[in-house]
Amino acid sequence: MPYLKLTTNVAISKEQVPKLLNQFSQLLVKETGKPERYVMVELAGDKDMLFGGGSESLAFAECKSIGLGAEQAKSLSASICQLLASELQISAERVYIEFSNCPADFWGWNGSTFG
């Protein structure tokens, strides 16, 4: 049930995509403790974006999960920013991340919900 949607203005080659998707999936598994079979990652690169009046490399991420706590969000923020810096050369100060803790009753899967 962890879901990470990452949008950036950095061009991502077709060769980079599988590696990045896997890296972010593994990051969510490690940080949330949820099985990978429930992890979903979406990656969109080369988008027209502006942050702080400039179009230098930047990213916006949405990270949603059941039972996501404040300490997990802080740790995830550091890990996501570190991966973005190392793989796409995006500075942490050019990244916004929106975290959402979704109640199990409002997260649907397999024709039902987790609640």
N, C-alpha and C positions, 0 to 999 in steps of 0.2 A: 503493500500500500504506500510506501514512500514513492513520491513522484518528484522529479526534478526537471524543470523546463529551463533551458539555458538559451538566451538570445544574445547575439553579439554582432558588432559591426566588422569583426575580423573575418576575413575569408578563410574557410576551412576546406581543405582539399578532400576529395573522396577517399583518399588513402588515410587521412587523419581520422575520419568519422568513426569507423569501428573501434579504433583504439580509445578515442575519447569517450565514446558511449560506455565501453567496458570500464574504463577508469572511474567514471562518475558512478556507474552502477556499483562497483566494488567499494567506493567511498561511502555510498549510502548504506550498504550492508554493514560495513565496519562501524559507522557512526550511529546508526539507528538500532543495530542488532536484529534487524528484520531479515527473513530469508530472501535470497535474491529472486526467487520465483515470484515475489510480489513487487519487486522494484521495477519502476518504469522511468526511463530517461528520454528526454526529447532535446534535440540540439538543432539550432537554427543559426547559421552564420551568414556573413555578408549582408546584413540588414542595414538599412538607412537608419542611423541612430545619432542622437546628440546628447551629451551630458556636460553640464556646467558650461554651456556655450561652445564646447569644442567637440570635434568628431574623432579625437584620438581614440585608440583602442579602448573599448568599454564592453561591459556585459551587464545584463539583467537576468536574474535567476528567480524562479518561483520554486520553493521547496515545501511540499505538503506531505503530511504523514499523520497517522493516528498516533496519539500519545506523544507528540513532539513537545519536549520541555524546553525551558529557557536555556538551561546549560547545554543541552544538545544543540540548540540553535547557534549558540556562541561557538561551539566546537565545529559545527558544520560550516559556519561562516569562515572560520580560519582555514579549514581543509579545502573548501571550494575555491577560496581566493588563492591558496597556495598552488592548487592544480591549474587554475587559470593562468597564473603567472608563469609557471614552469612550461606549460604546453602551448599557450597562445600569447605569451608575453603581455598579458593584461594586468596592469597594476591594481592592487587591492583597493586603492582609493578611487578607482574608476569602475567599481562593481557595486551594484545594489542587489540585495537579496531579500525577497519577501518570504517569510516563514509562516506557515499555517498549520495549526494543530486541529485536525478534523475529527469530530466525534465518530466513533465506529458505526453508529446508526446512520450516519450520513455519508458513508463511503461505500459505494456499490461495487460489487464484483460477483461474477458467476450467477447472475440472475437474482441476487439478494444483496445483503449488506454484511459488513463485518460485526454488526451489533446484535 
